[in-house]
């Protein structure tokens, strides 16, 4: 698999509770900046969190099973988005 093949997007919808969302953000923060975990769940009810995982530029792997954290970029592109709930009463 090369960068061109990685551009084929796989989208996954995960439904989770606030604690799992908090821990996912803790892992991302630790990978990106070695920030220690925060035990503070700020996930709003029904909020959307979009997390993007992609290969770093120039990374070539022969199988997804051979990927490691040095090969990928993880980014939270949308956090606590509850715009879809604004009109709900």
Backbone torsions as a table, in degrees:
resi	resn	phi	psi	omega
1	UNK	NA	135.8	175.8
2	UNK	-120.5	-174.5	-177.7
3	UNK	-60.4	-35.9	179.7
4	UNK	-62.4	-44.2	178.3
5	UNK	-66.5	-33.0	-178.7
6	UNK	-70.0	-18.7	179.0
7	UNK	-70.6	-15.5	173.2
8	UNK	-71.0	116.8	-170.2
9	UNK	-86.3	134.3	171.0
10	UNK	-110.9	123.0	179.3
11	UNK	-110.1	135.0	-179.9
12	UNK	-125.5	132.1	175.5
13	UNK	-102.4	120.9	177.5
14	UNK	-116.7	134.8	175.9
15	UNK	-108.7	124.8	-174.8
16	UNK	-145.7	164.8	176.3
17	UNK	-88.9	166.9	-174.9
18	UNK	-56.7	-36.7	-179.5
19	UNK	-63.8	-40.7	178.3
20	UNK	-67.1	-41.2	178.5
21	UNK	-61.9	-44.7	178.4
22	UNK	-57.4	-47.0	-178.6
23	UNK	-66.7	-35.1	176.7
24	UNK	-62.2	-45.5	177.4
25	UNK	-64.5	-36.4	176.7
26	UNK	-61.1	-42.0	179.1
27	UNK	-64.9	-45.4	179.5
28	UNK	-61.0	-46.7	179.0
29	UNK	-60.3	-38.2	179.7
30	UNK	-68.5	-43.2	179.4
31	UNK	-62.6	-42.0	-175.7
32	UNK	-76.0	-40.8	-172.0
33	UNK	-136.5	10.8	-178.2
34	UNK	58.3	26.0	178.5
35	UNK	-71.9	132.7	179.8
36	UNK	-65.8	147.2	-179.2
37	UNK	-59.0	146.1	177.2
38	UNK	-113.3	126.8	178.6
39	UNK	-96.1	76.8	-178.6
40	UNK	-151.9	101.5	-177.1
41	UNK	-81.4	110.4	179.3
42	UNK	-110.0	9.7	179.2
43	UNK	-66.3	122.0	179.0
44	UNK	-75.4	151.7	175.8
45	UNK	-57.8	133.6	177.1
46	UNK	64.7	14.2	-178.7
47	UNK	-76.6	157.8	-179.4
48	UNK	-108.5	133.3	177.0
49	UNK	-125.1	118.0	179.3
50	UNK	-105.2	123.8	180.0
51	UNK	-118.3	127.3	-177.7
52	UNK	-108.9	129.9	177.1
53	UNK	-123.4	123.7	-179.0
54	UNK	-145.8	163.3	177.8
55	UNK	-69.7	144.4	172.6
56	UNK	-67.5	148.7	178.6
57	UNK	-54.4	135.4	178.6
58	UNK	84.5	-3.8	-179.8
59	UNK	-76.5	129.9	176.3
60	UNK	-126.3	125.7	177.5
61	UNK	-130.2	149.9	-179.4
62	UNK	-88.1	-16.1	-179.1
63	UNK	-158.4	142.8	175.5
64	UNK	-58.5	-24.0	179.1
65	UNK	-68.2	-18.5	-178.8
66	UNK	-95.9	6.6	178.4
67	UNK	-73.8	148.3	170.3
68	UNK	-136.8	175.7	-175.1
69	UNK	-61.5	-22.9	178.2
70	UNK	-74.0	-15.4	-177.5
71	UNK	-92.3	-12.8	-170.4
72	UNK	-123.9	156.8	171.6
73	UNK	-112.2	132.2	178.0
74	UNK	-118.8	128.0	-177.8
75	UNK	-141.9	137.4	172.8
76	UNK	-89.6	109.6	-175.9
77	UNK	-94.0	-11.4	176.4
78	UNK	-155.0	126.4	-174.8
79	UNK	-132.4	126.4	176.0
80	UNK	62.0	35.5	179.5
81	UNK	-77.8	116.0	177.9
82	UNK	-123.1	23.9	179.9
83	UNK	-57.5	-31.9	-178.8
84	UNK	-68.9	-11.8	-178.0
85	UNK	-100.4	-2.8	-172.6
86	UNK	-60.2	-35.0	-177.0
87	UNK	-92.5	1.0	-178.8
88	UNK	-85.1	130.3	-179.6
89	UNK	-117.3	NA	NA
